[in-house]
Amino acid sequence: MSFTLGRIRFDLKSPTPARVSAPGQTQSVNIRAVAIPLKTYYRMDATLPADATLLWPLTDVLAPEGLTDSRIGIFGWRGTEENGILVPVRVSQVAPTTSQGPLLTIQASFDAQKVKWRWGVFGEARCSAFGQWQDAIPRPVTAGWPIAIDLSKLPAGTHCFEAVAQSGVSTDWSPLKLRIDIPAQ
């Protein structure tokens, strides 16, 4: 999984470390990077103080394993790992030239025929009414395939997010429920 401001972009051949930040956050954020392909084992955990930038070296571990920018996910969260609120992070080797909206990448652990998502405002420790379901994929995907959901149209603030996936062999829907924070642009 990944929750970023724009797509992750880095060059494994460059000796320059990637810069990871969490724009708009006023408290420290936990950071986790993971390999996206199934059965590829990589994980980086760090704590990012408010208004700080993490320098993420790429040449020591990611480059030898061939973990390019399309094969890595990264996200941040406030609070506990079990009940935290996801916050998007920005990853770049150079300063971004334009503001980029939040992009949530999820994956199903099975071949999915349909994946849908919706959101509602989180306030007073609960979720408001959710909006309509939206399609996340135009065609079926295989297990572990990254599914990118553009959240740039969501207003700033904390939201409840739900995604559901259905395989071709079942009428059951597998849910994913998250709380996410969209920073002001």
N, C-alpha and C positions, 0 to 999 in steps of 0.2 A: 504494500500500500504506500501511497505517497500523497502529500498535500503541500502544494507549492504555489508560489506566485509565478505563473508562467511555467514553461517547460524547463526541466533541468538541462543545462548546457555546460559541458566541459570537455576538454581535450586531454585524453590520457597521455599524450606525447609531450604535453607542456609540463615543465617543472613547477609552474605556478600553482599553488594550492587553490582549491575552490573556496569561496567565501560564503559562509552560511549565516543568514541573519533572519530575524523574525520582526519585520517592520510593524510598528504600531503597538508592540507589546510593552507593558509597563512593569512587568514582573518577570522573573526568570522563567525560562522555557526549557523543558526536556526535549532533547533532539534524538531521533533514531533514524538511521539509514539502514536499509535492508536490500538484499538482492531480490529482484523481481522474479527471475525464472525459478520454477519449482525445483527443489533439490539442489539449489545453489546456496551455499552457506556463507553469508557475510552479514555482519551486524556491527554497527558503530553506535554507541550511546555517549551522549555528552549533555552537559547542562550549559545553557547559554544565558548569561545575565542579561537583564533588560538593556536595550540600546547597545549591545555588544555584537561583535562579529567573530564567528568561529572560523579559523583557518583549517581546512580539511585537506590534508595531504593525499594526493591521488596516486602517486607513482609507486609507493611502497606496497600497497595491498591491491588496490583496484586494477592497476595496469597489468600486473602479472596474471591476474585472474580474468582479464578481458572484460571487466565489468564497466562497460561504456555507459554514457549518460542515459541511454534507453533501457539499460538493464538494472538500474538502481532506483529505489524509491526512498524518499526522505520526508519526514514530517516532524512536527513539534506538538507538544501538549503542555497545558497548565493543569495543575492538580495531580491527583493520583493516576497511576497507569490504568486502573480499573474504571475510574469515574471521571477521568480528565476531559478537558475540552481541547479538541484538535485545533491547532493554529497553523496557518500556512507559513512556510519558510521560503526564502529566496536563496537560490544557489547560482553563483556565477564566478567566473574567473576574471571577468572584467566588469566594470560598472554597467548595469543595464541602461540602454538608451531610452527606453520607454517604460511606462508603468504597465505591468502585466497582471491580469486578473487571476483569481484563485482557480487551481486545477486539482481536482481530487481524482486519484487513480486507485481503483479497486480491482480485485480479481476474484473469480469464483474458483473453488477447489475442484470443480467438476465441469464437464462440457455444458455450457449454458445456451439454451435456445432463446431465452428472453432475459433481459435485465432491465429493471425499471427503477426510478428513483423519484423522491419527493422531499419537500422540506417544510418546516414550520418554525415560527419564531419561538425561542426559548426565553422564558421570563418567569419570575417568581417561582423558580425551582420546578417548572414544568413546561411541557411543549404545548403550544397553541395548536389550533386546527391545522392539519397539513393541507398543502395544495394538491393539485392533480398529479397523478403519476405521469412521468415522462420516460420515454424510451432512452436507454443508455447505449444500446448497440443497435445497428441497423440490420445485423445478420448474426447467426450463431457464432460463438467463440469456443475455443478449446480450453480445457482446464489450465489455469495459471495465466491466461492471456490478459495483459493489462487493459483495463477499461477506463479510459479518461473521460471525466465528466467536468465540463466547463461550468464553473459556478460564478462567473463574472457578472451575471445578471442579478444575483442575490444582493439584497441591501446589506450595508455594514451592520455588524452586531452578532450576537450568539444565536445559533439556530440548531434545531433538531434535524437530523438527516436520516432518511431511511432508504435503503436499496434492497431489492429482492431479486433473486435469480431463480430461474426454473430450468430444469434439465429436460431433455426430450423424452425421457422415460418415466416422468412423474408429473402429476398435476400439482404437487406441493411446491411452495415457494420458500426458499431459504433466505432469511432476513439478515440484514446488517443494520444496526442502529448506532448512530454517532451523534455527538454534540460537536459542532464546529463553530469557529469564530472567523468572521469575515472582517478584515480590517478596512477602515475608511481609505478610499483611494486618493 
